[in-house]
């Protein structure tokens, strides 16, 4: 009996620790992966903004993708040099493979020159999106201080 109680306590604590770890990773801004050379965004039908573009890889049946899209859309509406492009993974499998996208939503932060400067996976908050913008020099202009959630 005591052995079963101990096993149950260990299982509950392990599950709680895993949940805390998973939650902390959601939307966290990370350094970009080693990007393959020669990604031609324009030939893939992706027009980049002047300063920075959030390139979001989504799936049709992804609630976290819709939430992230709303956050990024709100942020980009308040800044003229920041863009948001949402791509369905099913329609862009070549980019998904080349860029190492493993889950949805995955958001790449791409500077005006087409280089990935940051990456986020999972639900992205307004604060995390602004943190990613700060990785691009002079990227936060009119967006500063607006739309905080």
C-alpha positions as CSV (number, residue, x, y, z in Angstrom):
1,X,0.0,0.0,0.0
2,X,2.8,2.4,1.0
3,X,4.6,1.6,-2.3
4,X,1.5,2.5,-4.3
5,X,1.1,5.9,-2.5
6,X,4.8,6.7,-3.1
7,X,4.4,5.8,-6.8
8,X,1.4,7.9,-7.1
9,X,3.1,10.9,-5.4
10,X,6.1,10.5,-7.7
11,X,3.8,10.3,-10.8
12,X,1.9,13.5,-9.8
13,X,5.1,15.4,-9.0
14,X,6.7,14.3,-12.3
15,X,3.6,15.3,-14.2
16,X,3.5,18.7,-12.5
17,X,7.2,19.3,-13.3
18,X,6.6,18.4,-16.9
19,X,3.7,20.8,-17.1
20,X,5.7,23.7,-15.7
21,X,8.6,23.0,-18.1
22,X,6.2,22.8,-21.1
23,X,4.4,26.0,-20.1
24,X,7.7,27.9,-19.8
25,X,8.7,26.9,-23.3
26,X,5.4,28.2,-24.9
27,X,6.2,31.2,-27.1
28,X,9.7,31.7,-25.7
29,X,12.0,33.7,-28.0
30,X,15.0,31.6,-29.0
31,X,18.0,32.1,-31.2
32,X,17.4,31.1,-34.8
33,X,18.5,27.7,-36.1
34,X,21.3,27.4,-38.5
35,X,19.3,28.7,-41.5
36,X,20.0,27.2,-44.9
37,X,21.6,29.6,-47.3
38,X,19.6,31.1,-50.1
39,X,16.0,31.2,-48.8
40,X,14.3,33.3,-51.5
41,X,11.2,34.5,-49.6
42,X,9.8,36.4,-52.7
43,X,9.9,33.2,-54.9
44,X,7.9,31.5,-52.1
45,X,5.3,34.2,-52.3
46,X,6.2,35.9,-49.1
47,X,6.6,39.6,-49.2
48,X,8.8,40.8,-46.4
49,X,8.2,44.1,-44.5
50,X,10.9,46.8,-44.6
51,X,12.3,46.2,-41.1
52,X,11.0,42.9,-39.7
53,X,8.4,40.2,-40.6
54,X,6.8,37.6,-38.4
55,X,6.6,34.5,-40.6
56,X,4.1,32.2,-38.9
57,X,3.7,28.6,-39.8
58,X,0.2,27.4,-38.9
59,X,-2.2,24.5,-39.4
60,X,-5.9,24.8,-40.1
61,X,-6.9,22.9,-37.0
62,X,-4.7,24.8,-34.5
63,X,-6.3,26.9,-31.8
64,X,-2.8,28.2,-30.7
65,X,-2.2,29.3,-34.2
66,X,-5.3,31.5,-34.3
67,X,-4.4,33.0,-30.9
68,X,-0.8,33.8,-32.1
69,X,-2.1,35.2,-35.3
70,X,-4.3,37.7,-33.4
71,X,-1.4,38.8,-31.2
72,X,1.0,39.3,-34.1
73,X,-1.7,40.9,-36.3
74,X,-2.5,43.4,-33.6
75,X,1.2,44.3,-33.1
76,X,1.9,44.7,-36.8
77,X,-1.2,46.9,-37.4
78,X,0.4,49.5,-35.1
79,X,3.8,49.5,-36.8
80,X,4.3,50.4,-40.5
81,X,7.7,48.6,-40.8
82,X,6.7,45.4,-39.2
83,X,4.8,42.7,-41.1
84,X,3.0,39.4,-40.4
85,X,2.7,36.6,-42.9
86,X,0.8,33.4,-41.9
87,X,1.6,30.3,-43.9
88,X,-0.2,27.0,-43.8
89,X,2.3,24.2,-43.3
90,X,0.4,22.0,-45.8
91,X,0.9,24.6,-48.5
92,X,4.6,25.2,-47.8
93,X,6.1,21.8,-47.1
94,X,9.3,22.8,-48.9
95,X,9.9,25.7,-46.5
96,X,8.8,23.6,-43.5
97,X,11.5,21.0,-44.2
98,X,14.2,23.5,-45.1
99,X,13.6,25.6,-42.0
100,X,13.2,22.8,-39.6
101,X,9.6,23.6,-38.5
102,X,8.6,20.8,-36.1
103,X,5.3,22.2,-34.6
104,X,2.6,24.8,-35.1
105,X,2.6,27.6,-34.5
106,X,6.2,28.3,-35.2
107,X,7.0,32.0,-35.8
108,X,10.3,33.0,-37.5
109,X,11.4,36.6,-37.0
110,X,12.9,37.7,-40.3
111,X,14.7,41.0,-40.8
112,X,14.4,43.1,-43.9
113,X,17.2,41.3,-45.6
114,X,15.5,37.9,-45.2
115,X,17.7,36.6,-42.4
116,X,16.1,34.8,-39.4
117,X,16.9,36.6,-36.2
118,X,14.7,34.7,-33.7
119,X,12.2,31.9,-33.5
120,X,9.2,31.1,-31.3
121,X,7.1,28.0,-31.0
122,X,3.8,27.6,-29.3
123,X,1.4,30.3,-28.2
124,X,3.1,33.7,-28.5
125,X,2.1,36.6,-26.1
126,X,2.3,40.3,-26.9
127,X,5.3,40.6,-24.5
128,X,7.2,37.7,-26.2
129,X,6.5,39.2,-29.7
130,X,7.9,42.6,-28.5
131,X,10.9,40.8,-27.0
132,X,11.5,39.2,-30.4
133,X,11.2,42.6,-32.1
134,X,13.9,43.9,-29.9
135,X,16.4,41.5,-31.5
136,X,16.2,43.5,-34.7
137,X,17.8,47.0,-34.4
138,X,15.2,49.9,-34.7
139,X,12.4,47.4,-35.3
140,X,10.2,48.7,-32.5
141,X,8.9,52.1,-33.7
142,X,5.2,53.0,-33.5
143,X,4.5,49.6,-31.9
144,X,6.2,50.7,-28.6
145,X,3.7,51.0,-25.8
146,X,0.6,50.1,-27.8
147,X,-1.5,47.0,-27.6
148,X,0.1,45.6,-24.5
149,X,-1.8,42.6,-23.1
